[in-house]
Amino acid sequence: MSSKSRSRRQFLCQVGVAAGLATVPLGRRGRAQTKRQVTMRLDWLYQGPNAGFLVAQDKGFYEQAGLNVEIGPGKGSGSTAQLVASKATQFGFADGFVVGNSVSKGMSIKMVAGIFRRNPTAVVVLEDSDIKTPKDLEGKTVAIPTGATQFQQWPAFVKGCGLDASKIRVTNIDPAGSPPALITGQVPAIAGYAQGYVPSVEIRGNKKAHILWYADCRVTAVSNGIIVHSDLTKEDPELVRSFVAASLKGFLYGRAHIEEMVAIVKKFSEATVPAISRREAELSFNTWVTPNTAGKPLGWMSDKDWNETVAVLKQYGGVTTPLEATQLYTNEFVPTAGEFVPPQTAPGKT
């Protein structure tokens, strides 16, 4: 083949490639070339309540946003907050009460999307017990892990429910030992995150549980949401915006396709029990909407909810330094489209 023919063929090939690229939107073309490497740390193990991130990964929502996300299990919200604050991970899933405490101690982190916007803490009792209302706790013993969020918020629960604290005995118990203690009758009541305790009681213990939510006694505390280092919101706002939208899409898809969501959790951790993952997720749905976030997209946070959270932190959570709600969150990166508005009701609370 002559050099002239080769040149002509190369020219035609280049024209063809250019023409093909011209039919691909610029955004997609850019994502096809490179995907952003992103690190994300959960609050705990792979499970039903945090499955939205796993769904976003499995269904390709992150990939569609041009992201290659590495999701790692966590060791509690406190540990995850520290990792984000030290920039060891870009995104985290952590409790708002922990975020407030962390910021009050000088950590530069911020919540950019709230998922569990309603307080998930509760007193859990057996359905067949004589405890039907918070008032029935008087004269009884409640087991609570000392130092945990539910322990710090306990006085607020007592006050909000109008209980006589002197008539209730609070005893320390390890979180792992709480459901077995309730199931075997060692204690009549335990306090903790409902989505963590109730599935063990109902499925592993084969006992029906009754839930007394702290939120029903006016204990407002924004719980888990997506957190980042404050620097990231300024240095790469588009990355934050893309990650938040894809993650929220994962949570909403998982809720609408719960059996598929449970199967995805199983892919990430073979040790999970599908029935427990499902019940964990169902209970977490109760925390997605508050009266102040009604009709708003998942992720959007209320200034009133955060102001009340800070008030609880200052009164009961040991925060003594100046702290304002505006330091802890932003709605700047939450998508506003109607498709992101979650169902406004959830499965039964009790």
Stockholm file with secondary structure:
# STOCKHOLM 1.0

chainA/1-350         MSSKSRSRRQFLCQVGVAAGLATVPLGRRGRAQTKRQVTMRLDWLYQGPNAGFLVAQDKGFYEQAGLNVEIGPGKGSGSTAQLVASKATQFGFADGFVVGNSVSKGMSIKMVAGIFRRNPTAVVVLEDSDIKTPKDLEGKTVAIPTGATQFQQWPAFVKGCGLDASKIRVTNIDPAGSPPALITGQVPAIAGYAQGYVPSVEIRGNKKAHILWYADCRVTAVSNGIIVHSDLTKEDPELVRSFVAASLKGFLYGRAHIEEMVAIVKKFSEATVPAISRREAELSFNTWVTPNTAGKPLGWMSDKDWNETVAVLKQYGGVTTPLEATQLYTNEFVPTAGEFVPPQTAPGKT
#=GR chainA/1-350 SS CCHHHHHHHHHHHHHHHHHHHHTSCHHHHHHHHCCEEEEEECSSSSCSTTHHHHHHHHTTHHHHTTEEEEEECCSCHHHHHHHHHTTSSSEEEECHHHHHHHHHTTCCEEEEEESSCSCCEEEEEETTSSCCSGGGGTTSEEEECTTSHHHHTHHHHHHHHTCCGGGCEEEECCGGGHHHHHHTTSCSEEEEEHHHHHHIIIIISCCCEEEEEGGGGTCCCCCCEEEEEHHHHHHCHHHHHHHHHHHHHHHHHHHHTHHHHHHHHHHHCTTCCHHHHHHHHHHHHTTSCCTTTTTSCTBCCCHHHHHHHHHHHHHHSCCCSCCCGGGTBCCTTSCCSGGGCCCSCCSCCC
#=GC SS_cons         CCHHHHHHHHHHHHHHHHHHHHTSCHHHHHHHHCCEEEEEECSSSSCSTTHHHHHHHHTTHHHHTTEEEEEECCSCHHHHHHHHHTTSSSEEEECHHHHHHHHHTTCCEEEEEESSCSCCEEEEEETTSSCCSGGGGTTSEEEECTTSHHHHTHHHHHHHHTCCGGGCEEEECCGGGHHHHHHTTSCSEEEEEHHHHHHIIIIISCCCEEEEEGGGGTCCCCCCEEEEEHHHHHHCHHHHHHHHHHHHHHHHHHHHTHHHHHHHHHHHCTTCCHHHHHHHHHHHHTTSCCTTTTTSCTBCCCHHHHHHHHHHHHHHSCCCSCCCGGGTBCCTTSCCSGGGCCCSCCSCCC
//
